[in-house]
Amino acid sequence: MPIKIYFGEKAVLISDQSGRETDQLLNQPRTLLIHIKGDNNPNTGNSLPDVSSSPQATESVREAIEAIHRPDVDTVILLTDNYPSTLEAFYQQFTIIQAGGGAVWNDKGELLFIHRRGKWDLPKGKLDEGETIEACAVREVEEETGLVKPTILRALPTTYHTYQEDGKPILKESYWFEMKVSGEQNLNPQTEEQITETVWLDRKDWQKVRENTYPSILDVISNL
């Protein structure tokens, strides 16, 4: 399964095979294809592999990261014959931070959204040492929204995005879970995390979220 790493509104897609999404992106004029050839042992997993990256993969990954910052490029596709080596090479360029978060339904079939730093978002936060990713997701939902005892229903696709922190490139892996809460719940946005609003929205009212959110959040809610 390919993974998509966001650089703001842009993305690098790493894949070991041409598929529907890849083919659609290749038809876009602002897509750059970098094909890494060499190894015939692909792996379609989406977790960090325990393999060494090849010099060719490292060079191509650096080329992709440089290209995604060009004004004439919106998407870079890294099509590779050695998925584990390419993914390892990509991870080596960043400090990795893992986070857990939730897409939470109430009894009315409404989804909880938060408003943070001027955009609509879903509650999530960094994994603490010794904590499972599921426990992290539940804790962050409770801390950021005031909800009590959300129950995990299923795992959702992991999202990836990059940013700079103290001059260092960061790659954040966000593990998402579909959740549900029962009964009357008092919402309490965590202002110290710059959350200014928490709101339940029926699916028909999600358009205002779609118009002002992050691409990774669009990916999450598209799976609900």
Secondary structure, 3 states (H helix, E strand, C coil): CCEEEEECCEEEEEECCCCHHHHHHHCCCCEEEEEECCCCCCCCCCCCCCCCCCHHHHHHHHHHHHHHCCCCCCEEEEEECCHHHHHHHHHCCCEEEEEEEEEEECCCCCEEEEEECCEEECCEEECCCCCCHHHHHHHHHHHHHCCCCCEEEEEEEEEEEEEEECCEEEEEEEEEEEEECCCCCCCCCCHHHCEEEEEEECHHHCHHHHCCECHHHHHHHCCC
